[in-house]
Amino acid sequence: MITMRDLVAIADAVQEAVDSIPSSEERGKKVCMGADGSCSSEVDKVAENAALMYIEREHLPLNVLSEEIGYVDNGGEEVLVMDPVDGTSNAIAGLPLYTVSLAVGASCLSDVRLAYMRNLATGDAMWAERGKGAFKNGEPIHVRRAELDDIFLMIYEGNGAHPDAFSVAKVVRSSRSLGCTSLEMGIVAEGQADGYFMKAEKYTRSVRVVDIAASSLILREAGGEVYDLDNNVLDMPFDLEHRSNFLAVGDRRIYDIIVRHRVSHVHRYGVYANAHIGNILDPARRVIDVLREEGADFCVDTEIADALGVPGIPLSRMGADIVIVVGGDGTILRALQATDAIIVGVNGGSVGFLAEIETDGIEEGIRRLLAEDYIVESRFKIATFYNGEYLKDSVNEAVVHTDTIAKIRHFRVYVDDVLASELRSDGVIVSTPTGSTCYAMSLGAPYMDPKVEAMMVVPMAAYRFNSRPFVVPATSKVTVENVLDKGCIIVLDGQEEIYMEGGSKVEFMMSERRARFVRFDTDFYSRVKDKLVNSL
């Protein structure tokens, strides 16, 4: 059976091979295409070859899964999951932050039983055997209990990082990005940092099992855990196809704060409603009664406060952490134009797709909210620019349509300044996944899972049959040109209207701000079934 001594010997072989490369220039020379489709550098290939040659020479009964060569079937019962050099760019640049990472298991991350990694620049080594703890240079290591107002986080902030990574960096006390996942997770394992956050904008830039197989076991044996971003303990099969975003933590509370946006402190709640909607006063009053009974810190928007005869303050000035919006989806969208607070909707409309609490469950829902028994779902917004001026953000969609009934217009649609479509229609919708279940869907476009970071461009009553909806990455810029010298209207979430002159262009792109919604148990597809399929 493979032992820790075997992994140390493999690491020694890799160390010797890497140290023999005479210069940084030689280390960085591109030599071949790796199994993952990316170019392999000299240092990667030399390190991998050294490990493979040692395994062959010593007749070790191991199959191999490695970053460069892929899977090698040697007829063994176990697999060596190997990243010959993690932190290649650091190695090439001469930064002392690159490792060899070795793990042994049967078929997936959860059954790894041995792990060893070594900083090839300093010689520092960490290792772990399942059930026997984790060690650094022979001394036991342990994660630390976090100080929640003093969080130090390692964060992936490379060129594939999701915007959420930079948002997280702004809310913790301090953060670092070292460009070496295994070392950064090791820093968490030895109690020098509270967590490591990895969220890539594209699936192809997320981590593979070879990147974290060793460091995951070391962290777990040190008392920490690795979770995906859907609240599951992370597991991955031994292949190079599967990838994942994740958060590695020493203290579970860090996950709740960073991913679920839950902090155990006193929130300030706001109550917002459209007083002009019939029968809205009763549910709004019930919300306020529960908040008052539970001793919550809350304030009420001026409009509904006047109708209820209670003190009020405008939503834009109340400084609430969480706003309880009583009404339909339109009321929720209106609230989101006045605040960046977390939203929880109480359905006072007909469908209420964005709402989380139905009127027959107000008391239970508000108490669950106060008990922090929820997750926070983040949705991107669309920012709109016209004539160089920023207008407002849209949660659902931004629409360009004719300013005259029954008159079509000529439009050109550009994606990242490249002409993507030219059409004659009543208008063009640029929709988020959130809005895909609204106006866009009514025009025959598909609905999108909100976890998909993409925008959908939907023609409205297009003259040509082949003018169809299409999807672009959320990171793209979509430009709609009103070609003729005839006016149009820009409509943002059905709330804001701006006149658009003929011959002008309007630009849409992902906003820096995001909409956040409180969610209890209902998943997106159950919501579609309950509120769209089974409703009128």
C-alpha positions in Angstrom: 0.0 0.0 0.0 1.1 3.5 -0.8 2.5 5.4 2.2 3.4 8.9 3.1 7.0 8.0 2.6 6.2 7.3 -1.1 4.6 10.8 -1.5 7.7 12.4 0.1 9.9 10.5 -2.3 7.8 11.6 -5.3 8.0 15.2 -4.1 11.8 14.9 -3.7 12.1 13.8 -7.3 10.0 16.8 -8.4 12.1 19.1 -6.2 15.3 18.0 -7.8 13.9 18.3 -11.3 12.6 21.8 -10.8 15.8 23.0 -9.1 17.8 21.8 -12.1 16.1 24.3 -14.5 18.7 27.0 -14.8 16.6 30.2 -15.2 13.1 31.7 -15.0 13.2 32.1 -18.8 13.7 28.4 -19.2 11.0 27.6 -16.6 8.4 29.6 -18.5 9.1 28.3 -22.0 5.9 26.8 -23.6 6.6 23.2 -24.5 3.2 21.5 -25.2 -0.5 21.5 -24.8 -1.7 20.1 -21.5 -4.6 17.7 -21.0 -6.8 20.5 -19.9 -6.3 22.4 -23.2 -3.9 25.0 -21.9 -0.3 25.5 -22.8 2.2 23.8 -20.5 5.4 25.4 -19.4 8.8 23.8 -19.1 8.6 23.8 -15.3 5.2 22.0 -15.4 6.3 19.3 -17.7 9.7 18.7 -16.1 8.0 18.3 -12.7 5.3 16.0 -14.0 7.9 13.8 -15.9 10.0 13.5 -12.7 7.0 12.2 -10.8 5.9 9.8 -13.5 9.4 8.4 -13.9 9.8 7.8 -10.2 6.4 6.0 -10.1 7.5 3.8 -13.0 11.0 3.2 -11.7 9.8 2.1 -8.3 6.8 0.1 -9.7 4.4 1.9 -7.4 0.8 0.5 -7.9 -0.8 3.8 -8.7 -2.9 5.2 -11.5 -2.2 8.9 -12.1 -4.4 11.9 -12.7 -2.2 15.0 -13.5 -2.7 18.4 -14.8 -0.6 18.1 -17.9 -0.8 14.4 -19.0 -4.4 13.7 -17.8 -5.3 10.2 -16.6 -2.7 7.3 -16.8 -4.0 3.8 -16.1 -1.2 1.8 -14.5 -3.6 -1.0 -13.3 -3.5 0.2 -9.7 -6.4 0.2 -7.2 -5.7 3.8 -6.2 -5.1 7.1 -8.0 -2.4 9.7 -7.4 -4.0 13.0 -8.0 -1.2 15.4 -8.7 -0.6 19.0 -9.5 3.2 18.9 -10.3 3.5 22.7 -9.9 0.7 24.7 -8.4 1.5 28.4 -8.9 3.3 28.1 -12.2 3.3 31.9 -12.8 4.9 32.4 -9.4 7.6 29.9 -10.2 8.4 31.6 -13.5 8.4 35.0 -11.8 10.7 33.9 -9.0 8.1 34.3 -6.3 8.5 31.7 -3.5 4.9 30.6 -3.7 4.6 27.4 -5.7 4.0 23.8 -4.6 3.9 20.2 -5.6 0.6 18.7 -4.5 0.0 15.0 -4.1 -3.1 13.1 -3.0 -4.0 9.4 -3.0 -7.6 8.1 -3.1 -9.9 5.8 -5.0 -12.3 7.8 -7.1 -13.3 11.2 -5.7 -12.3 14.0 -3.4 -14.2 12.6 -0.4 -12.2 9.4 -0.3 -8.7 10.9 -0.4 -6.7 9.2 2.4 -3.2 10.6 2.0 -2.1 14.2 1.1 1.3 15.8 0.9 2.3 19.2 -0.5 5.6 21.1 -0.4 6.5 24.7 -1.2 9.2 24.0 -3.8 10.8 27.4 -3.1 11.1 27.2 0.7 10.9 23.4 1.4 8.0 23.8 3.9 5.8 20.8 3.8 2.3 20.0 4.9 0.7 16.5 5.1 -2.3 14.6 6.4 -3.6 11.1 6.6 -7.3 10.6 7.0 -8.3 10.4 10.7 -4.8 11.2 12.0 -4.6 15.0 11.8 -2.6 17.5 9.8 1.0 18.6 10.1 3.4 21.2 8.9 7.1 20.4 9.1 6.3 17.7 11.7 4.2 19.9 14.0 0.4 19.5 14.3 -1.7 22.3 12.7 -5.2 23.5 13.4 -7.6 26.0 12.0 -8.6 29.0 14.2 -12.0 30.2 15.4 -12.7 33.4 13.5 -13.2 36.8 14.9 -16.2 37.8 12.8 -15.4 41.5 12.9 -11.8 40.9 11.9 -11.9 38.4 9.0 -8.7 37.7 7.0 -9.5 36.0 3.8 -7.5 34.5 1.0 -9.3 35.3 -2.3 -8.8 34.2 -5.9 -8.5 37.5 -7.8 -6.9 36.4 -11.1 -8.1 37.5 -14.5 -10.9 34.9 -14.4 -12.3 36.0 -11.0 -16.0 36.7 -10.7 -17.0 40.2 -9.6 -18.3 38.7 -6.4 -14.6 38.1 -5.4 -13.9 41.8 -5.4 -17.1 42.5 -3.5 -16.1 40.0 -0.8 -12.7 41.7 -0.6 -14.4 44.9 0.3 -16.4 43.6 3.2 -13.6 41.7 5.1 -10.9 43.3 7.2 -8.1 42.1 5.0 -7.5 39.8 2.1 -4.7 38.5 0.0 -4.4 36.7 -3.4 -1.2 34.7 -3.8 -1.8 32.8 -7.0 -1.3 29.4 -5.5 -4.5 27.7 -4.3 -2.8 24.9 -2.4 -0.7 27.3 -0.3 -3.7 29.6 0.3 -5.7 26.7 1.6 -2.7 25.6 3.7 -2.6 29.0 5.3 -6.2 28.5 6.4 -5.3 25.0 7.7 -2.6 26.3 9.9 -4.8 29.0 11.4 -3.2 32.0 9.7 -6.3 33.0 7.7 -10.0 32.4 8.1 -10.9 31.1 4.6 -10.1 30.9 0.9 -12.7 32.1 -1.5 -12.6 30.8 -5.1 -15.3 32.0 -7.5 -14.5 32.2 -11.2 -16.6 34.1 -13.8 -16.5 31.2 -16.2 -16.9 27.6 -15.5 -13.7 26.8 -17.4 -11.7 28.9 -15.0 -12.9 27.2 -11.8 -10.8 24.7 -10.0 -10.3 21.0 -10.9 -9.8 18.2 -8.4 -6.0 18.2 -9.1 -5.8 21.7 -7.8 -7.3 21.0 -4.4 -7.1 17.2 -3.7 -4.2 17.4 -1.3 -5.0 20.8 0.3 -8.6 19.7 1.0 -7.7 16.7 3.1 -5.0 18.8 4.9 -7.6 21.4 5.7 -10.2 18.9 6.8 -7.8 17.1 9.0 -6.9 20.5 10.6 -10.5 21.0 11.5 -11.8 23.0 8.5 -14.1 22.2 5.7 -14.5 22.9 2.0 -18.0 23.8 0.6 -19.3 24.5 -2.8 -21.3 27.8 -3.2 -24.6 26.0 -2.9 -24.1 25.0 0.7 -22.9 21.5 0.1 -19.7 19.8 1.3 -17.5 19.8 -1.8 -16.9 16.5 -3.5 -15.4 16.1 -7.0 -14.7 13.0 -9.2 -11.2 12.1 -10.2 -11.2 13.6 -13.7 -10.3 16.9 -15.4 -13.7 17.7 -16.8 -15.5 18.6 -13.6 -14.8 22.0 -12.0 -16.1 23.9 -9.1 -16.2 27.2 -7.2 -15.8 26.9 -3.5 -15.1 28.4 -0.1 -12.6 26.7 2.2 -13.0 27.7 5.8 -11.7 27.1 9.3 -14.9 28.2 10.9 -18.4 27.5 9.4 -19.6 30.9 10.4 -17.3 32.4 7.7 -19.3 30.5 5.1 -22.6 31.9 6.4 -21.2 35.5 6.2 -19.4 35.3 2.8 -21.7 33.0 0.8 -25.1 33.2 2.6 -24.7 36.8 3.6 -25.8 36.1 7.1 -24.2 37.9 10.0 -25.3 37.4 13.5 -26.0 41.0 14.5 -29.0 43.2 14.9 -30.5 44.2 11.6 -32.4 47.3 10.8 -35.5 46.4 8.8 -37.6 48.6 6.4 -41.2 48.2 5.4 -42.2 49.4 1.9 -45.5 49.0 0.0 -47.5 50.7 -2.7 -50.4 52.3 -0.8 -52.4 52.7 -4.0 -52.8 48.9 -4.4 -56.1 47.7 -3.1 -56.1 45.5 0.0 -52.4 46.2 0.7 -52.9 47.9 4.1 -53.9 44.7 6.0 -50.8 42.7 5.0 -48.6 45.7 5.6 -50.1 46.2 9.1 -49.6 42.5 9.9 -45.9 42.8 8.9 -45.5 45.8 11.2 -47.3 44.0 14.1 -44.9 41.1 14.0 -41.8 43.3 13.9 -43.1 45.3 16.8 -44.0 42.2 18.8 -40.5 40.7 18.3 -38.8 43.9 19.3 -37.2 44.4 15.9 -35.5 47.7 14.9 -37.6 48.9 11.9 -38.9 51.9 10.0 -41.7 52.3 7.5 -41.7 54.1 4.2 -43.4 57.4 4.2 -46.2 56.5 1.7 -47.5 53.4 3.5 -46.8 55.0 6.9 -49.2 57.9 6.1 -51.9 55.4 5.1 -51.4 53.5 8.3 -51.1 56.5 10.5 -47.6 55.6 11.8 -44.2 57.5 11.6 -42.4 57.2 8.3 -39.2 57.9 6.5 -38.5 57.6 2.7 -37.1 54.3 1.6 -34.0 55.9 0.1 -33.1 57.5 3.5 -34.0 54.8 6.0 -30.6 53.0 5.9 -32.2 49.5 6.3 -30.2 46.3 6.0 -33.3 44.3 4.9 -36.4 45.8 3.3 -39.7 43.9 3.5 -41.7 44.8 0.4 -45.4 44.2 0.4 -46.9 44.1 -3.0 -46.4 42.6 -6.5 -43.2 42.3 -8.5 -43.6 45.9 -9.8 -43.4 47.1 -6.2 -40.3 45.1 -5.6 -38.7 46.5 -8.7 -39.6 50.0 -7.6 -38.0 49.4 -4.2 -34.8 48.2 -5.8 -34.4 51.4 -7.7 -34.4 53.3 -4.3 -32.2 50.9 -2.2 -29.4 48.4 -2.4 -30.7 46.6 0.7 -31.6 43.0 0.8 -35.2 42.5 -0.3 -37.8 40.0 1.0 -41.1 40.2 -0.8 -44.5 39.7 0.7 -46.8 38.8 -2.2 -49.6 41.4 -2.4 -50.0 41.0 -6.2 -51.3 38.2 -8.4 -48.2 36.1 -9.3 -45.5 37.6 -7.2 -42.7 35.7 -8.8 -40.0 37.6 -6.9 -41.8 37.4 -3.5 -40.9 34.9 -0.9 -43.8 35.2 1.6 -47.4 34.6 0.7 -50.1 36.6 2.6 -51.3 33.5 4.5 -47.8 33.0 5.9 -46.8 36.5 6.9 -46.4 35.9 10.6 -44.3 32.7 10.1 -42.3 34.3 7.3 -41.4 37.4 9.3 -40.4 35.4 12.3 -38.3 33.2 10.2 -36.7 36.3 8.7 -35.9 37.6 12.2 -34.4 34.3 13.2 -32.1 34.5 10.2 -33.4 31.2 8.9 -32.7 32.0 5.2 -30.2 32.4 2.5 -29.5 35.5 0.4 -29.7 35.0 -3.4 -27.7 37.5 -5.5 -28.8 38.5 -9.0 -27.0 40.8 -11.3 -28.5 44.0 -12.7 -28.2 45.7 -16.1 -26.7 49.2 -16.2 -27.9 51.5 -19.0 -26.0 54.3 -20.6 -27.5 56.8 -23.1 -25.6 59.6 -24.7 -22.7 58.8 -22.3 -25.0 59.3 -19.3 -25.7 56.6 -16.8 -29.5 56.1 -16.3 -30.5 53.5 -13.8 -30.0 49.8 -13.1 -32.6 47.2 -14.1 -33.2 44.0 -12.3 -35.6 42.5 -14.9 -35.0 44.1 -18.2 -34.3 47.2 -20.2 -36.5 47.8 -23.2 -36.2 49.9 -26.3 -39.5 50.3 -28.2 -41.2 52.5 -30.6 -42.7 55.7 -29.3 -45.7 55.4 -31.7 -48.3 52.7 -31.5 -48.3 50.2 -34.4 -45.1 51.7 -36.0 -42.1 49.5 -36.2 -38.5 50.7 -36.1 -35.2 49.6 -37.7 -32.6 48.4 -35.1 -29.0 47.2 -35.1 -27.8 45.2 -32.1 -24.1 45.1 -31.3 -22.3 42.8 -28.9 -19.0 44.2 -27.7 -19.2 46.6 -30.7 -19.6 43.8 -33.3 -22.9 43.8 -35.2 -24.8 40.8 -34.0 -28.3 41.4 -35.5 -30.2 43.8 -37.7 -34.0 43.8 -37.6 -37.2 45.6 -38.0 -39.5 45.3 -35.0 -41.6 47.0 -32.3 -38.5 47.0 -30.1 -35.7 45.1 -28.4 -35.6 43.7 -24.9 -32.3 43.1 -23.0 -33.2 40.8 -20.2 -31.4 39.4 -17.1 -32.2 35.8 -16.0 -34.4 37.4 -13.4 -36.4 39.1 -16.1 -36.5 36.0 -18.3 -39.6 34.9 -16.5 -41.3 38.2 -17.2 -41.6 40.3 -20.4 -39.1 38.2 -22.4 -40.9 35.0 -21.7 -44.2 36.5 -22.9 -42.5 37.1 -26.3 -41.6 33.4 -26.6 -38.0 33.5 -25.2 -36.9 30.8 -22.8 -36.6 31.3 -19.1 -33.1 31.1 -17.6 -31.9 29.7 -14.3 -30.8 32.7 -12.2 -27.4 31.1 -11.6 -26.7 31.6 -15.3 -24.7 34.9 -15.7 -26.0 35.9 -19.1 -28.2 38.5 -20.8 -30.8 37.6 -23.3 -31.6 39.9 -26.3 -35.2 39.5 -27.4 -36.8 41.1 -30.5 -40.4 42.4 -30.0 -42.8 41.4 -32.8 -40.0 41.3 -35.4 -40.9 41.6 -39.0 -38.6 38.7 -40.1 -39.2 35.2 -38.8 -35.4 34.6 -38.4 -35.1 37.4 -35.9 -34.8 35.3 -32.8 -33.8 35.8 -29.2 -30.1 35.1 -28.4 -28.0 34.9 -25.3 -24.7 36.7 -24.6 -22.4 36.6 -21.6 -23.3 39.0 -18.8 -19.9 40.5 -19.1 -20.6 41.7 -22.7 -21.7 45.2 -23.7 -25.0 45.2 -25.7 -25.6 48.2 -27.9 -29.0 48.9 -29.5 -29.0 51.5 -32.3 -32.2 53.2 -33.4 -31.3 53.5 -37.1 -34.0 55.7 -38.5 -34.6 59.3 -37.7 -37.7 58.4 -35.6 -38.0 58.3 -31.8 -38.1 55.4 -29.4 -38.6 55.0 -25.6 -36.1 53.3 -23.2 -38.0 51.7 -20.4 -36.1 50.3 -17.3 -37.9 47.6 -15.3 -41.2 49.2 -16.3 -40.5 52.0 -13.9 -38.5 54.6 -15.7 -39.0 56.0 -19.3 -36.4 57.9 -21.3 -37.0 59.3 -24.8 -34.5 58.0 -27.4 -33.8 60.1 -30.5 -33.6 58.6 -33.9 -30.1 57.7 -35.1 -28.8 57.3 -31.5 -27.5 54.3 -29.5 -28.1 53.0 -26.0 -25.7 50.7 -24.2 -26.4 47.9 -21.7 -23.9 46.1 -19.5 -23.6 44.3 -16.2 -23.9 46.8 -13.3 -21.4 47.0 -10.5 -24.4 46.6 -8.1 -26.5 43.5 -7.5 -30.0 42.8 -6.3 -30.2 40.5 -3.2 -33.3 38.5 -2.2 -34.1 36.6 0.9 -34.9 33.0 0.1 -36.3 30.2 2.3 -36.7 26.8 0.8 -38.3 27.2 -2.6 -35.9 26.4 -5.5 -36.2 28.2 -8.9 -37.8 25.4 -10.8 -40.4 24.8 -8.1 -41.1 28.5 -8.2 -41.6 28.3 -12.0 -44.0 25.4 -11.6 -46.0 26.9 -8.8 -46.2 30.5 -10.0 -46.1 30.3 -13.8 -47.1 26.8 -14.9 -49.9 26.3 -12.5 -51.1 30.0 -12.4 -53.4 31.9 -14.7 
